[in-house]
Amino acid sequence: MTQGPLINEAALAKVEAHAADAIAKGAVVRVGGKRRKGKGYFFEPTVLDGCDATMDVASQVTEKTAGPRKMVSCRLDKTVNHMLP
């Protein structure tokens, strides 16, 4: 899989802020979670565990963020519920 950059510094800062908000509200970074070093507007592919609808990462319902993301909730019976399209 190839990951391209975000469109500009503002988009990268927004994705970074959304991740920081989730972490501050109790989400745990399982993979990634920060800017990639080097040239360009890259944010590491990231998995945040423990997210909920109060976090900025769930804001796709009300606002568009340039970073692709999917919020998924797993129940104890291992059934996956997609919370956001």
Secondary structure as UniProt FT lines:
FT   HELIX           9..24
FT   TURN            25..26
FT   STRAND          28..31
FT   STRAND          47..49
FT   TURN            53..54
FT   HELIX           56..61
FT   STRAND          72..74
FT   TURN            76..77
FT   STRAND          80..82
//
